[in-house]
Amino acid sequence: MYGRFDDGGSDWTGPPRAANDRDARLLWAIRRLALLQPIGAARCPAVHIALQRDFGDAGLGIEHLLRCLIVGLDRRADRPLRFGTPVCAAPLPDEALLLRVLAAPEPEAAVLLTRLAGPGAATLLPLAEAVRSLLQNIS
């Protein structure tokens, strides 16, 4: 599921360029979680602390749901998804689509999720909806 992305040898180490700070934080967390091998085998202490710091008590739920979603995508997707390293400068296409899934209302999220990972990934829609709900309540 995790594919390395060469950013051209840049020494840029800031957060990923995303549409907003919230998306940048989520993208960083998703990338860190996707690094753990085998997928879902462990928690990432840095993600745990960062999401709790950034999103308060809801950060713990977001962390758990993101881990479940990433494990589910790894097992259900009809192709390996590509995620960059946590300091990669720009979102990769799969990452950008996943961020759109997490922001979209249910009918659109279902279509986007199928585009991201194939028809088998549609079963993961409740996880994506739960993340979206938590994010809406703190935004």
DSSP file with accessible surface (Angstrom, degrees, kcal/mol):
  #  RESIDUE AA STRUCTURE BP1 BP2  ACC     N-H-->O    O-->H-N    N-H-->O    O-->H-N    TCO  KAPPA ALPHA  PHI   PSI    X-CA   Y-CA   Z-CA
    1    1 A M              0   0   35      0, 0.0     2,-0.5     0, 0.0    82,-0.2   0.000 360.0 360.0 360.0 -42.9    0.0    0.0    0.0
    2    2 A Y        -     0   0   42     32,-0.2     2,-0.4    80,-0.2    80,-0.2  -0.674 360.0-176.2 -85.0 124.5    2.7    2.5    0.9
    3    3 A G        -     0   0   19     -2,-0.5    80,-0.3    80,-0.4     2,-0.1  -0.979  25.4-121.6-120.9 132.5    4.8    3.6   -2.1
    4    4 A R        -     0   0  182     -2,-0.4     2,-0.5    80,-0.1    80,-0.1  -0.457  23.5-153.7 -69.6 146.3    7.8    5.9   -1.8
    5    5 A F        -     0   0   77     -2,-0.1     2,-0.6    78,-0.1    80,-0.3  -0.983   8.7-139.4-125.8 123.8    7.6    9.1   -3.7
    6    6 A D        -     0   0  130     -2,-0.5    78,-0.0     1,-0.1    -2,-0.0  -0.731  10.1-165.6 -83.1 118.2   10.7   10.9   -4.9
    7    7 A D        -     0   0   51     -2,-0.6     3,-0.4     3,-0.1    -1,-0.1   0.183  55.9 -91.7 -91.8  19.8   10.2   14.6   -4.4
    8    8 A G  S    S-     0   0   67      1,-0.2    -2,-0.1     2,-0.1    -1,-0.0   0.671  70.5 -68.2  84.7  16.2   13.2   15.4   -6.6
    9    9 A G  S    S+     0   0   66      1,-0.2    -1,-0.2     3,-0.0    -3,-0.0   0.667  82.2 164.7  79.4  15.0   15.8   15.6   -3.9
   10   10 A S        -     0   0   57     -3,-0.4    -1,-0.2     1,-0.1    -3,-0.1  -0.310  37.7-147.7 -65.0 147.2   14.3   18.7   -2.3
   11   11 A D        +     0   0  148      2,-0.0     2,-0.2     0, 0.0    -1,-0.1   0.231  54.0 133.3 -98.8  15.9   15.5   19.5    1.2
   12   12 A W        +     0   0   82      1,-0.1    77,-0.1     2,-0.0    -2,-0.0  -0.467  26.4 173.1 -67.0 126.0   12.0   21.1    2.0
   13   13 A T        +     0   0  111     -2,-0.2    -1,-0.1    75,-0.0    75,-0.1   0.233  33.9 113.7-124.4  15.0   10.9   19.7    5.4
   14   14 A G  S    S-     0   0   25      1,-0.2     3,-0.1    73,-0.1    -2,-0.0  -0.152  78.7 -69.7 -76.9 179.4    7.7   21.7    6.1
   15   15 A P        -     0   0   93      0, 0.0    -1,-0.2     0, 0.0    72,-0.1  -0.265  67.0 -81.9 -66.9 158.3    4.3   20.2    6.4
   16   16 A P        -     0   0    4      0, 0.0     2,-0.8     0, 0.0    74,-0.2  -0.276  45.8-109.0 -60.3 146.0    2.7   19.0    3.1
   17   17 A R        +     0   0  153     72,-2.7     2,-0.3    71,-0.2     4,-0.0  -0.702  56.3 157.4 -77.6 112.7    1.0   21.7    1.0
   18   18 A A        -     0   0   31     -2,-0.8     6,-0.1    72,-0.1     3,-0.0  -0.781  58.5 -90.1-129.3 175.5   -2.7   21.1    1.3
   19   19 A A  S    S-     0   0   93     -2,-0.3     2,-0.3     1,-0.1     3,-0.0   0.817 104.3  -7.3 -60.0 -32.3   -5.8   23.2    0.9
   20   20 A N  S  > S-     0   0   72      1,-0.1     4,-2.2     0, 0.0     5,-0.2  -0.941  79.3 -91.1-155.7 173.6   -5.7   24.2    4.5
   21   21 A D  H  > S+     0   0  117     -2,-0.3     4,-2.4     1,-0.2     5,-0.2   0.884 121.8  54.5 -61.3 -39.2   -4.0   23.6    7.9
   22   22 A R  H  > S+     0   0   58      1,-0.2     4,-2.5     2,-0.2    -1,-0.2   0.942 110.1  45.9 -61.9 -45.6   -6.5   20.9    8.9
   23   23 A D  H  > S+     0   0   20      1,-0.2     4,-2.9     2,-0.2    -1,-0.2   0.883 110.7  53.8 -64.2 -37.9   -5.9   18.9    5.6
   24   24 A A  H  X S+     0   0   12     -4,-2.2     4,-2.3     2,-0.2    -1,-0.2   0.921 110.5  46.7 -62.4 -42.1   -2.1   19.4    6.0
   25   25 A R  H  X S+     0   0   98     -4,-2.4     4,-2.2     2,-0.2    -2,-0.2   0.913 114.1  47.3 -66.1 -43.0   -2.3   17.9    9.6
   26   26 A L  H  X S+     0   0    1     -4,-2.5     4,-3.0     2,-0.2     5,-0.2   0.917 111.1  51.4 -64.6 -42.2   -4.5   15.0    8.4
   27   27 A L  H  X S+     0   0    1     -4,-2.9     4,-2.6     2,-0.2     5,-0.2   0.925 109.5  49.9 -62.3 -43.3   -2.2   14.3    5.4
   28   28 A W  H  X S+     0   0   64     -4,-2.3     4,-2.4     1,-0.2    -1,-0.2   0.939 113.1  46.9 -59.4 -45.3    0.8   14.2    7.7
   29   29 A A  H  X S+     0   0    0     -4,-2.2     4,-2.6     2,-0.2    -2,-0.2   0.917 111.4  50.5 -64.5 -43.5   -1.0   11.8   10.1
   30   30 A I  H  X S+     0   0    2     -4,-3.0     4,-2.4     1,-0.2    -1,-0.2   0.930 111.4  48.8 -60.8 -44.1   -2.2    9.5    7.2
   31   31 A R  H  X S+     0   0    0     -4,-2.6     4,-1.1    -5,-0.2    -1,-0.2   0.911 111.5  48.7 -63.5 -43.1    1.3    9.3    5.8
   32   32 A R  H  X S+     0   0   82     -4,-2.4     4,-0.7    -5,-0.2     3,-0.4   0.921 113.0  47.6 -62.6 -42.9    2.8    8.5    9.2
   33   33 A L  H >< S+     0   0    6     -4,-2.6     3,-0.7     1,-0.2     7,-0.4   0.873 108.0  55.5 -66.5 -35.8    0.2    5.8    9.8
   34   34 A A  H 3< S+     0   0    0     -4,-2.4    -1,-0.2     1,-0.2    -2,-0.2   0.748  99.1  63.6 -69.8 -21.2    0.8    4.3    6.2
   35   35 A L  H 3< S+     0   0   57     -4,-1.1    -1,-0.2    -3,-0.4     2,-0.2   0.789  78.8  98.6 -70.3 -30.0    4.5    4.0    7.0
   36   36 A L  S << S-     0   0   46     -3,-0.7     4,-0.2    -4,-0.7     5,-0.1  -0.430  76.2-123.0 -66.0 127.6    3.8    1.4    9.8
   37   37 A Q  S    S+     0   0  117     -2,-0.2     2,-0.2     2,-0.1    -2,-0.0  -0.970  92.9  31.2-124.5 138.5    4.4   -2.1    8.5
   38   38 A P  S >  S-     0   0   92      0, 0.0     3,-2.4     0, 0.0     4,-0.3   0.645 111.3-105.9 -66.7 154.7    2.5   -4.3    8.5
   39   39 A I  T 3  S+     0   0   12      1,-0.3    -2,-0.1    -2,-0.2    -5,-0.1  -0.180 101.5  10.7 -52.2 129.6   -0.3   -1.8    8.1
   40   40 A G  T 3  S+     0   0   29     -7,-0.4    -1,-0.3    -4,-0.2    -3,-0.1   0.478  89.9 120.1  83.0   4.1   -2.2   -1.5   11.4
   41   41 A A  S <  S+     0   0   66     -3,-2.4     2,-0.3    -5,-0.1    -2,-0.1   0.760  78.4   5.4 -74.8 -23.3    0.3   -3.4   13.5
   42   42 A A  S    S-     0   0   48     -4,-0.3     2,-0.3    -9,-0.1    -2,-0.2  -0.970  72.3-105.2-153.0 165.0    1.0   -0.6   15.8
   43   43 A R        -     0   0  123     -2,-0.3     3,-0.1    -3,-0.0    21,-0.0  -0.668  30.2-128.8 -89.3 153.2    0.2    2.9   16.9
   44   44 A C     >  -     0   0    4     -2,-0.3     4,-2.5     1,-0.2     3,-0.2  -0.904  11.6-156.1-102.0 112.8    2.4    5.8   16.0
   45   45 A P  H  > S+     0   0   92      0, 0.0     4,-2.4     0, 0.0     5,-0.2   0.868  93.1  55.2 -58.3 -35.5    3.1    7.8   19.2
   46   46 A A  H  > S+     0   0   35      2,-0.2     4,-2.6     1,-0.2     5,-0.2   0.915 110.2  45.3 -64.7 -41.0    3.9   11.0   17.1
   47   47 A V  H  > S+     0   0    0     -3,-0.2     4,-2.8     2,-0.2     5,-0.4   0.929 111.2  53.9 -66.8 -43.3    0.5   10.8   15.4
   48   48 A H  H  X S+     0   0   48     -4,-2.5     4,-1.7     1,-0.2    -2,-0.2   0.946 114.9  39.5 -55.2 -50.1   -1.3   10.1   18.7
   49   49 A I  H  X S+     0   0  106     -4,-2.4     4,-2.6     2,-0.2    -1,-0.2   0.926 116.3  50.2 -68.9 -44.2    0.3   13.2   20.4
   50   50 A A  H  X S+     0   0    7     -4,-2.6     4,-2.9    -5,-0.2     5,-0.2   0.914 111.8  46.3 -64.9 -43.9   -0.1   15.5   17.3
   51   51 A L  H  X S+     0   0    1     -4,-2.8     4,-2.7     2,-0.2    -1,-0.2   0.886 113.5  49.2 -68.4 -35.6   -3.8   14.7   16.7
   52   52 A Q  H  X S+     0   0   75     -4,-1.7     4,-1.5    -5,-0.4     7,-0.2   0.925 114.3  46.1 -68.1 -39.6   -4.6   15.1   20.4
   53   53 A R  H  < S+     0   0  173     -4,-2.6    -2,-0.2     1,-0.2    -1,-0.2   0.930 119.9  39.6 -65.1 -44.6   -2.8   18.4   20.4
   54   54 A D  H  < S+     0   0   41     -4,-2.9    -2,-0.2    -5,-0.2    -1,-0.2   0.833 132.2  21.8 -76.2 -34.5   -4.3   19.7   17.2
   55   55 A F  H >< S-     0   0   20     -4,-2.7     3,-1.0     1,-0.3     4,-0.2   0.285  92.5-141.5-121.3   7.7   -7.9   18.4   17.7
   56   56 A G  T >< S-     0   0   33     -4,-1.5     3,-1.6     1,-0.2     4,-0.5  -0.301  72.5 -13.6  66.6-147.4   -8.3   17.9   21.4
   57   57 A D  T >> S+     0   0  137      1,-0.3     3,-1.0     2,-0.2     4,-0.8   0.819 134.4  63.3 -60.3 -30.3  -10.2   14.9   22.7
   58   58 A A  H <> S+     0   0   23     -3,-1.0     4,-2.6     1,-0.2    -1,-0.3   0.770  87.1  74.5 -65.9 -22.4  -11.6   14.3   19.2
   59   59 A G  H <> S+     0   0    0     -3,-1.6     4,-2.7    -4,-0.2    -1,-0.2   0.845  90.3  55.8 -59.1 -33.7   -8.0   13.7   18.0
   60   60 A L  H <> S+     0   0   64     -3,-1.0     4,-2.1    -4,-0.5    -1,-0.2   0.917 110.1  44.6 -66.7 -41.6   -8.1   10.3   19.7
   61   61 A G  H  X S+     0   0   28     -4,-0.8     4,-2.8     2,-0.2     5,-0.2   0.905 112.7  51.7 -66.9 -41.2  -11.2    9.2   17.8
   62   62 A I  H  X S+     0   0    0     -4,-2.6     4,-2.8     2,-0.2     5,-0.2   0.931 109.6  50.5 -60.9 -44.2   -9.7   10.6   14.5
   63   63 A E  H  X S+     0   0    2     -4,-2.7     4,-2.4    -5,-0.2    -2,-0.2   0.949 112.6  45.8 -59.1 -48.8   -6.5    8.7   15.1
   64   64 A H  H  X S+     0   0  107     -4,-2.1     4,-2.4     1,-0.2    -2,-0.2   0.937 114.9  46.6 -61.8 -46.8   -8.4    5.4   15.7
   65   65 A L  H  X S+     0   0   28     -4,-2.8     4,-2.8     1,-0.2    -1,-0.2   0.890 111.1  51.9 -66.2 -38.5  -10.7    5.9   12.7
   66   66 A L  H  X S+     0   0    1     -4,-2.8     4,-2.8    -5,-0.2     5,-0.2   0.918 109.5  50.1 -63.7 -41.7   -7.8    6.8   10.4
   67   67 A R  H  X S+     0   0   56     -4,-2.4     4,-2.5    -5,-0.2     5,-0.2   0.942 112.8  46.7 -60.9 -45.1   -5.9    3.7   11.4
   68   68 A C  H  X S+     0   0   43     -4,-2.4     4,-2.8     1,-0.2    -2,-0.2   0.919 112.8  49.9 -62.3 -42.3   -9.0    1.6   10.7
   69   69 A L  H  X S+     0   0    1     -4,-2.8     4,-2.9     2,-0.2     5,-0.2   0.922 111.2  48.3 -64.6 -42.3   -9.6    3.3    7.4
   70   70 A I  H  X S+     0   0    4     -4,-2.8     4,-2.4     2,-0.2    -2,-0.2   0.919 112.9  47.7 -66.5 -41.5   -6.0    2.8    6.3
   71   71 A V  H  X S+     0   0   24     -4,-2.5     4,-1.9    -5,-0.2    -2,-0.2   0.945 113.2  49.3 -62.9 -44.5   -6.0   -0.9    7.3
   72   72 A G  H  X S+     0   0   12     -4,-2.8     4,-2.6    -5,-0.2     5,-0.3   0.914 110.9  48.9 -61.5 -43.4   -9.4   -1.3    5.5
   73   73 A L  H  X S+     0   0    0     -4,-2.9     4,-2.3     1,-0.2    -1,-0.2   0.903 109.1  53.8 -63.3 -39.0   -8.0    0.4    2.3
   74   74 A D  H  < S+     0   0   64     -4,-2.4    -1,-0.2    -5,-0.2    -2,-0.2   0.886 117.9  36.0 -61.8 -36.7   -5.0   -1.8    2.4
   75   75 A R  H  < S+     0   0  188     -4,-1.9    -2,-0.2    -5,-0.2    -1,-0.2   0.770 126.6  34.7 -88.7 -27.4   -7.1   -4.9    2.5
   76   76 A R  H  < S+     0   0  137     -4,-2.6    44,-0.2    -5,-0.2    -3,-0.2   0.697  85.9 106.2-102.8 -25.5  -10.0   -3.8    0.3
   77   77 A A     <  -     0   0   21     -4,-2.3    41,-0.2    -5,-0.3    40,-0.1  -0.292  65.1-138.7 -62.2 143.9   -8.5   -1.6   -2.4
   78   78 A D  S    S+     0   0  110     39,-1.7    -1,-0.1     2,-0.1    40,-0.1   0.417  87.5  25.4 -84.7   4.0   -8.2   -3.2   -5.8
   79   79 A R  S    S-     0   0   95     38,-0.2     2,-0.3    39,-0.0    -2,-0.1  -0.977  98.2 -85.7-154.7 158.2   -4.7   -1.7   -6.3
   80   80 A P        -     0   0  100      0, 0.0     2,-0.3     0, 0.0    -6,-0.1  -0.530  44.9-134.8 -68.2 130.6   -1.9   -0.5   -4.0
   81   81 A L        -     0   0    3     -2,-0.3     2,-0.5    -8,-0.1   -78,-0.1  -0.621  14.6-129.9 -84.2 149.4   -2.5    3.1   -3.0
   82   82 A R        +     0   0  113     -2,-0.3     2,-0.4   -80,-0.2    13,-0.3  -0.879  26.8 176.5-107.5 125.6    0.4    5.5   -3.1
   83   83 A F        -     0   0    1     -2,-0.5   -80,-0.4   -80,-0.3   -78,-0.1  -0.979  21.0-134.3-124.5 140.6    1.3    7.7   -0.1
   84   84 A G        -     0   0    0     -2,-0.4   -80,-0.1     1,-0.2   -78,-0.1  -0.235  36.9 -82.5 -81.0 175.8    4.3   10.0    0.1
   85   85 A T    >   -     0   0   33    -80,-0.3     3,-2.1     1,-0.1    -1,-0.2  -0.398  50.0-100.4 -72.2 159.7    6.7   10.4    3.0
   86   86 A P  T 3  S+     0   0   18      0, 0.0    -1,-0.1     0, 0.0   -54,-0.1   0.769 123.3  44.7 -57.1 -24.3    5.5   12.6    5.8
   87   87 A V  T 3  S+     0   0   61    -72,-0.1   -73,-0.1   -56,-0.1   -59,-0.0   0.342  78.3 134.2-103.3   8.5    7.6   15.6    4.5
   88   88 A C    <   -     0   0    1     -3,-2.1   -71,-0.2     1,-0.1    -4,-0.1  -0.333  57.9-132.1 -57.2 136.7    6.7   15.2    0.9
   89   89 A A  S    S+     0   0   14    -73,-0.2   -72,-2.7   -77,-0.1    -1,-0.1   0.826  79.3  30.5 -68.4 -34.2    5.9   18.7   -0.4
   90   90 A A  S    S-     0   0   45    -74,-0.2   -72,-0.1   -72,-0.0     2,-0.1  -0.933  86.6-100.8-130.1 148.7    2.7   18.0   -2.3
   91   91 A P        -     0   0   42      0, 0.0    -8,-0.1     0, 0.0    -2,-0.0  -0.426  36.9-129.7 -64.7 137.2   -0.2   15.6   -1.9
   92   92 A L     >  -     0   0   11     -2,-0.1     4,-2.9   -10,-0.1     5,-0.3  -0.431  30.9 -99.8 -77.9 163.1   -0.1   12.7   -4.3
   93   93 A P  H  > S+     0   0  107      0, 0.0     4,-2.2     0, 0.0     5,-0.2   0.898 123.7  48.3 -55.0 -43.2   -3.2   11.9   -6.3
   94   94 A D  H  > S+     0   0   16    -12,-0.2     4,-2.2     1,-0.2     5,-0.1   0.899 113.4  48.3 -64.5 -39.1   -4.4    9.1   -4.0
   95   95 A E  H  > S+     0   0    2    -13,-0.3     4,-2.5     2,-0.2    -1,-0.2   0.927 110.4  50.2 -66.7 -44.1   -3.8   11.3   -0.9
   96   96 A A  H  X S+     0   0   41     -4,-2.9     4,-1.9     1,-0.2    -2,-0.2   0.908 111.7  48.8 -61.6 -40.0   -5.7   14.2   -2.4
   97   97 A L  H  X S+     0   0   20     -4,-2.2     4,-2.3    -5,-0.3    -1,-0.2   0.912 109.5  52.1 -67.8 -38.8   -8.6   11.9   -3.3
   98   98 A L  H  X S+     0   0    2     -4,-2.2     4,-2.2     1,-0.2    -2,-0.2   0.916 108.2  51.4 -63.5 -41.1   -8.6   10.5    0.3
   99   99 A L  H  X S+     0   0   12     -4,-2.5     4,-0.9     1,-0.2    -1,-0.2   0.893 109.4  50.5 -62.8 -37.5   -8.7   14.0    1.7
  100  100 A R  H >X S+     0   0  116     -4,-1.9     4,-1.6     1,-0.2     3,-0.5   0.894 107.7  53.4 -65.8 -39.3  -11.7   14.8   -0.5
  101  101 A V  H 3< S+     0   0    0     -4,-2.3     3,-0.3     1,-0.2    -2,-0.2   0.924 108.1  50.7 -58.9 -43.3  -13.4   11.6    0.7
  102  102 A L  H 3< S+     0   0    3     -4,-2.2    -1,-0.2     1,-0.2    -2,-0.2   0.687 116.2  41.1 -71.7 -16.5  -13.0   12.7    4.3
  103  103 A A  H << S+     0   0   51     -4,-0.9    -1,-0.2    -3,-0.5    -2,-0.2   0.626  97.1  91.5-102.7 -16.7  -14.5   16.1    3.5
  104  104 A A  S  < S-     0   0    5     -4,-1.6    28,-0.1    -3,-0.3     2,-0.0  -0.472  78.3-109.9 -86.1 149.6  -17.4   15.2    1.3
  105  105 A P     >  -     0   0   69      0, 0.0     4,-2.9     0, 0.0     3,-0.4  -0.298  49.2 -86.8 -68.0 164.7  -21.0   14.4    2.3
  106  106 A E  H  > S+     0   0  109      1,-0.2     4,-2.4     2,-0.2     5,-0.2   0.809 121.6  47.8 -50.1 -51.5  -22.1   10.7    2.0
  107  107 A P  H  > S+     0   0  102      0, 0.0     4,-1.4     0, 0.0    -1,-0.2   0.946 119.7  39.7 -60.8 -43.0  -23.3   10.5   -1.6
  108  108 A E  H  > S+     0   0   91     -3,-0.4     4,-2.6     1,-0.2     5,-0.2   0.894 112.8  56.0 -70.7 -39.4  -20.2   12.2   -3.0
  109  109 A A  H  X S+     0   0    0     -4,-2.9     4,-2.8     1,-0.2     5,-0.2   0.888 104.5  54.0 -60.4 -38.3  -17.9   10.4   -0.5
  110  110 A A  H  X S+     0   0   29     -4,-2.4     4,-2.0    -5,-0.2    -1,-0.2   0.927 110.6  45.6 -63.0 -42.6  -19.1    7.0   -1.7
  111  111 A V  H  X S+     0   0   92     -4,-1.4     4,-2.3    -5,-0.2    -2,-0.2   0.932 115.0  47.3 -65.4 -45.2  -18.4    7.9   -5.4
  112  112 A L  H  X S+     0   0    4     -4,-2.6     4,-2.3     2,-0.2    -2,-0.2   0.895 110.0  52.6 -64.2 -40.6  -14.9    9.2   -4.5
  113  113 A L  H  X S+     0   0    0     -4,-2.8     4,-2.5     2,-0.2     5,-0.2   0.904 109.3  49.2 -63.8 -38.8  -14.1    6.2   -2.3
  114  114 A T  H  X S+     0   0   56     -4,-2.0     4,-2.5     1,-0.2    -1,-0.2   0.910 111.4  49.7 -66.4 -40.0  -15.0    3.9   -5.2
  115  115 A R  H  < S+     0   0  146     -4,-2.3    -2,-0.2     1,-0.2    -1,-0.2   0.870 113.0  49.1 -64.0 -35.5  -12.8    6.0   -7.5
  116  116 A L  H  < S+     0   0    2     -4,-2.3    -2,-0.2    -5,-0.2    -1,-0.2   0.937 135.0   0.9 -69.5 -47.2  -10.0    5.8   -5.0
  117  117 A A  H  < S-     0   0    0     -4,-2.5   -39,-1.7     1,-0.3     3,-0.2   0.257 102.5-102.0-135.9  12.3   -9.9    2.1   -4.2
  118  118 A G    ><  -     0   0    6     -4,-2.5     3,-1.3    -5,-0.2     4,-0.3  -0.130  55.6 -54.1  89.7 173.8  -12.5    0.3   -6.3
  119  119 A P  G >  S+     0   0  100      0, 0.0     3,-1.3     0, 0.0     4,-0.3   0.792 127.0  64.6 -64.8 -27.5  -15.9   -1.1   -5.4
  120  120 A G  G >  S+     0   0   31      1,-0.3     3,-0.9    -3,-0.2   -43,-0.1   0.771  93.0  63.6 -66.9 -23.1  -14.7   -3.2   -2.5
  121  121 A A  G X  S+     0   0    0     -3,-1.3     3,-2.4     1,-0.2    -1,-0.3   0.642  77.1  86.4 -77.8 -11.9  -13.7    0.0   -0.6
  122  122 A A  G X  S+     0   0   43     -3,-1.3     3,-1.6    -4,-0.3    -1,-0.2   0.782  77.2  68.2 -59.8 -24.8  -17.3    1.1   -0.5
  123  123 A T  G <  S+     0   0   85     -3,-0.9    -1,-0.3     1,-0.3     4,-0.2   0.664  91.3  63.2 -67.5 -13.9  -17.7   -0.9    2.7
  124  124 A L  G X> S+     0   0   14     -3,-2.4     4,-1.7     1,-0.2     3,-0.8   0.426  71.1 101.6 -89.7   0.1  -15.4    1.6    4.3
  125  125 A L  H <> S+     0   0   21     -3,-1.6     4,-2.9     1,-0.2     5,-0.2   0.878  73.7  58.8 -55.1 -41.4  -17.7    4.5    3.9
  126  126 A P  H 3> S+     0   0   92      0, 0.0     4,-2.0     0, 0.0    -1,-0.2   0.885 105.9  50.2 -59.5 -33.3  -19.0    4.4    7.5
  127  127 A L  H <> S+     0   0   43     -3,-0.8     4,-2.2     2,-0.2    -2,-0.2   0.934 111.6  46.8 -67.3 -45.6  -15.4    5.0    8.7
  128  128 A A  H  X S+     0   0    0     -4,-1.7     4,-2.5     1,-0.2    -1,-0.2   0.906 112.2  51.2 -62.3 -40.5  -14.9    7.9    6.4
  129  129 A E  H  X S+     0   0   31     -4,-2.9     4,-2.5     1,-0.2    -1,-0.2   0.884 108.1  52.2 -64.0 -38.2  -18.2    9.4    7.5
  130  130 A A  H  X S+     0   0   33     -4,-2.0     4,-2.3    -5,-0.2    -1,-0.2   0.909 109.9  48.1 -66.3 -40.6  -17.2    9.1   11.1
  131  131 A V  H  X S+     0   0    0     -4,-2.2     4,-2.6     2,-0.2     5,-0.2   0.947 112.0  49.9 -63.2 -46.6  -14.0   10.9   10.5
  132  132 A R  H  X S+     0   0   40     -4,-2.5     4,-2.5     1,-0.2    -2,-0.2   0.918 109.7  51.6 -57.8 -42.4  -15.9   13.7    8.6
  133  133 A S  H  X S+     0   0   54     -4,-2.5     4,-1.8     1,-0.2    -1,-0.2   0.927 110.6  47.3 -62.6 -45.3  -18.4   14.0   11.4
  134  134 A L  H  X S+     0   0   46     -4,-2.3     4,-0.8     1,-0.2    -1,-0.2   0.915 112.6  49.7 -62.0 -42.2  -15.6   14.4   14.0
  135  135 A L  H >X S+     0   0    3     -4,-2.6     4,-1.1     1,-0.2     3,-0.6   0.881 109.2  51.9 -66.2 -36.5  -13.9   17.0   11.9
  136  136 A Q  H 3< S+     0   0  112     -4,-2.5     3,-0.2     1,-0.2    -1,-0.2   0.874 105.1  56.0 -65.5 -37.4  -17.1   18.9   11.4
  137  137 A N  H 3< S+     0   0  126     -4,-1.8    -1,-0.2     1,-0.2    -2,-0.2   0.685 115.5  36.8 -72.1 -17.2  -17.7   19.1   15.1
  138  138 A I  H <<        0   0   66     -4,-0.8    -1,-0.2    -3,-0.6    -2,-0.2   0.507 360.0 360.0-109.7  -8.9  -14.4   20.7   15.8
  139  139 A S     <        0   0  105     -4,-1.1    -3,-0.0    -3,-0.2    -4,-0.0  -0.391 360.0 360.0 -76.0 360.0  -14.0   22.9   12.8
